[in-house]
Amino acid sequence: MSCGVGVVMVTRDRRTRALASLDRLAELPERPPVVVVDNGSADGTSAAVARRHPDACVIELGRNAGAAARTVGARALDTPLVAFSDDDSWWEPGALERAARLFAERPTLGLVQARILVGPQQRLDPTCEAMRTSAVPTPSQLPGPAVMGFVACGAVVRREPFLAAGGFHPRLEIGGEEELLALDLAAAGWELAYVDEVVAHHHPAPGERGSRSALVLRNALWVTWLRHRAPAAAGRTAALAAEALRGGQARALLEALRGLPWVLRERRPLPASVERAALAARRSPG
């Protein structure tokens, strides 16, 4: 029986991995409705999913919309909560039920970040390790440390605030795309919490994160310019530029600069309290 959580999976040209992850999701006791958004696969992913998991809703975009495909999937659901899975990740049995209970108990909770266990060795994701020791001030009775970011393949959100915030920005593709949405949810008054008792599993392909390093840097610059006030934006821009040059990622700087016209059109600085929390989050260990 569904607990009010629907699952959105985005995939592209990884049919075998997507099917394996869907097999895991189909075994969950919560029986969540699942929406699979195909980002323009050429390997027959959509047809294979429809054959093996006929209860899943499959949306073929015919193009690569990046992380914004998750927003398309969320719109197709009618559940109050949405859990995200990549095509190489899945939820532990009972995790969605636990998350749903936390949302029911705290109406101001907008997002729950799960503990993500990586690979067959079930190593704790380094980002989750940092979130455990978050320096963001945590309100009383929040179910875990307050955070100002998340990892999409292990996050559950309230659907309406997620859509009201615009979901994942279509220009950010995939690579650090979560930061902007996290800031916008916080600016709208929603709480984000890391909860150790809610667990997701992630089995990424070797070297996958490293291949996105230029995108992550570019997106970090865009988010900085989109949301941070001038003093904080200047400091973070200098730090990111130095990181890019040290890492041979000058291309990321050039791509970020090319985006300045649309960034300036969409610029909306954060409330001071949210910016302070975001800066505190970056000072967290890890």
C-alpha positions in Angstrom: 0.0 0.0 0.0 1.4 3.4 -1.0 2.3 5.7 1.9 1.8 8.9 -0.1 5.2 8.9 -1.7 5.7 8.5 -5.4 9.1 7.8 -7.0 10.6 9.6 -10.0 13.4 7.9 -11.8 15.3 9.6 -14.7 17.4 7.6 -17.1 19.3 7.9 -20.4 20.9 5.0 -22.3 21.4 2.8 -19.3 18.7 0.2 -19.8 20.3 -2.6 -17.8 20.9 -0.4 -14.8 17.5 1.2 -14.9 15.7 -2.2 -15.0 17.8 -3.5 -12.1 16.9 -0.4 -10.0 13.2 -0.7 -10.9 13.3 -4.4 -9.9 14.4 -3.1 -6.4 11.7 -0.4 -6.3 9.1 -3.0 -7.3 10.0 -5.1 -4.2 9.4 -2.2 -1.7 6.6 -2.9 0.8 5.3 0.6 0.4 4.4 -0.2 -3.3 5.0 3.4 -4.4 3.8 4.6 -7.8 6.8 5.0 -10.1 7.3 7.5 -13.0 10.3 6.8 -15.3 11.3 9.8 -17.4 13.5 8.8 -20.3 15.9 11.6 -21.3 16.1 10.6 -25.0 17.6 7.1 -24.7 18.6 5.4 -27.9 19.0 1.9 -26.4 15.3 0.9 -26.1 15.1 1.8 -22.4 11.4 2.9 -22.5 10.2 -0.2 -24.3 12.1 -2.5 -22.0 10.7 -0.8 -18.9 7.2 -1.0 -20.2 7.6 -4.7 -20.8 9.1 -5.6 -17.4 7.3 -3.0 -15.3 4.0 -2.4 -16.9 2.7 -0.6 -13.8 5.3 2.1 -14.1 4.4 5.3 -15.9 7.0 5.9 -18.7 7.5 9.4 -20.1 9.6 9.6 -23.2 11.0 13.1 -23.6 12.8 12.5 -26.9 15.7 14.7 -25.7 18.1 15.1 -22.8 16.5 17.5 -20.3 19.0 16.7 -17.6 17.8 17.1 -14.0 14.7 19.0 -15.2 13.3 15.7 -16.3 12.7 15.0 -12.5 10.3 18.0 -12.5 8.4 16.5 -15.4 8.1 13.3 -13.4 6.9 15.0 -10.3 4.2 16.8 -12.3 2.9 13.4 -13.5 2.5 12.2 -9.9 -0.5 13.0 -7.6 1.2 12.0 -4.4 1.9 14.6 -1.8 5.5 13.5 -1.5 8.1 12.7 -4.2 11.2 10.5 -3.8 13.9 10.7 -6.4 15.9 7.7 -7.7 18.6 7.7 -10.3 18.8 4.7 -12.7 21.5 3.4 -10.4 19.9 3.9 -7.1 16.9 2.7 -5.0 15.3 3.0 -1.6 15.7 0.6 1.3 12.5 -1.2 2.3 10.6 0.9 4.8 12.6 4.1 4.1 9.7 5.8 2.2 7.3 4.9 5.0 9.7 6.5 7.6 10.1 9.6 5.5 6.3 10.0 5.1 5.9 9.8 8.8 8.4 12.6 9.4 6.6 14.8 6.9 3.3 14.1 8.6 4.7 15.0 12.0 6.3 18.3 10.9 4.3 20.5 8.5 7.3 22.9 7.9 9.5 20.1 6.7 10.1 20.4 2.9 12.8 17.9 2.2 14.4 14.8 3.8 17.9 13.8 2.8 18.5 10.1 3.3 21.6 8.3 4.4 23.1 7.1 1.1 25.1 3.9 1.1 27.4 3.6 -1.9 28.2 0.4 -3.8 28.2 -3.2 -2.7 30.4 -2.2 0.3 27.7 0.2 1.4 30.1 3.0 2.1 28.6 6.2 3.5 28.4 8.9 0.8 30.9 11.6 1.7 28.3 14.3 1.3 26.1 12.5 3.9 29.1 12.3 6.2 29.4 16.1 6.0 25.6 16.6 6.5 25.8 14.5 9.7 28.0 17.3 11.2 26.2 20.2 9.5 27.0 23.6 11.0 23.6 25.0 10.0 21.5 26.0 13.0 19.0 23.2 13.6 15.5 24.1 14.9 14.1 22.3 17.9 12.6 18.8 17.1 13.8 18.8 13.5 14.2 15.0 12.8 17.9 15.5 11.9 20.6 18.1 11.3 19.4 21.1 9.2 21.1 21.2 5.8 21.2 23.6 2.9 21.8 21.1 0.1 21.0 17.5 -0.8 21.9 14.6 -3.1 18.9 14.0 -5.4 19.2 10.2 -5.6 18.5 10.1 -1.9 16.0 12.9 -1.3 12.2 13.0 -0.6 10.4 16.3 -1.1 7.0 17.8 -0.6 5.6 17.9 -4.1 3.8 21.2 -4.0 6.7 23.3 -2.6 9.0 21.6 -5.0 6.9 22.6 -8.0 6.3 26.0 -6.6 10.0 26.6 -6.4 10.3 25.6 -10.1 11.8 22.2 -9.6 15.3 21.6 -11.0 16.5 24.5 -13.2 16.6 23.3 -16.9 19.9 25.1 -17.5 21.9 23.2 -14.8 21.7 19.8 -16.5 23.1 17.2 -14.1 26.0 18.1 -11.8 25.5 20.0 -8.6 22.0 20.9 -9.7 20.5 20.4 -6.2 22.1 23.5 -4.7 19.8 26.1 -6.3 16.6 24.2 -5.5 17.8 23.7 -1.8 18.4 27.5 -1.5 15.0 28.3 -3.0 13.1 25.9 -0.8 14.8 27.4 2.3 14.1 31.0 1.1 10.4 30.0 0.8 10.5 29.0 4.5 10.8 25.2 4.2 13.1 23.1 6.4 15.6 20.6 4.9 16.9 17.8 7.2 19.4 15.0 7.0 17.9 11.9 8.5 20.1 8.9 9.2 17.2 6.5 9.6 16.0 7.0 6.0 18.2 5.0 3.8 18.9 4.9 0.0 21.4 2.8 -2.0 23.5 4.2 -4.9 25.7 2.1 -7.2 27.3 4.6 -9.6 29.5 3.6 -12.4 33.3 4.0 -11.7 34.5 7.5 -12.5 31.1 9.0 -13.0 31.3 11.9 -10.7 34.7 13.0 -12.0 33.4 13.2 -15.5 31.0 16.0 -14.3 33.5 18.2 -12.5 33.4 21.0 -15.1 29.6 21.0 -14.9 29.7 21.1 -11.2 32.0 24.1 -11.2 30.0 26.0 -13.8 26.8 25.4 -11.9 28.3 26.5 -8.6 29.3 29.8 -10.2 25.8 30.2 -11.7 24.1 29.5 -8.4 26.5 31.9 -6.6 25.6 34.7 -9.0 21.9 33.9 -9.0 21.4 33.9 -5.3 24.2 35.3 -3.2 24.6 38.9 -2.2 27.6 40.8 -3.6 30.1 40.3 -0.8 29.5 36.5 -0.5 29.3 36.2 -4.3 32.6 37.8 -4.7 34.4 35.6 -2.2 32.9 32.4 -3.5 33.6 33.4 -7.1 37.3 33.9 -6.3 37.5 30.6 -4.6 35.7 28.7 -7.4 37.8 30.4 -10.0 41.0 29.4 -8.2 39.8 25.8 -7.9 38.9 25.7 -11.6 42.4 27.0 -12.7 44.2 24.6 -10.3 42.2 21.7 -11.7 42.6 22.6 -15.4 38.9 23.5 -15.7 39.2 27.0 -17.3 36.5 25.8 -19.7 34.0 25.8 -16.8 34.8 29.5 -16.1 34.2 30.4 -19.8 30.9 28.6 -19.9 29.8 30.3 -16.7 30.7 33.7 -18.1 28.7 33.0 -21.3 25.6 32.4 -19.1 25.8 35.8 -17.4 23.0 37.4 -19.4 20.4 34.9 -18.3 21.8 34.7 -14.8 21.5 38.5 -14.3 17.9 38.4 -15.7 17.0 35.7 -13.1 19.1 36.9 -10.2 17.2 36.9 -6.9 19.4 37.4 -3.8 18.6 35.2 -0.8 17.2 36.5 2.5 20.1 37.3 4.8 19.2 34.5 7.2 19.2 31.9 4.4 22.5 33.2 3.1 24.0 32.9 6.6 22.8 29.3 6.8 24.2 28.5 3.4 27.6 29.9 4.3 27.5 28.0 7.5 26.8 24.8 5.6 29.9 25.3 3.5 32.0 25.6 6.6 30.8 22.1 7.8 33.5 19.5 8.1 33.9 17.2 5.0 
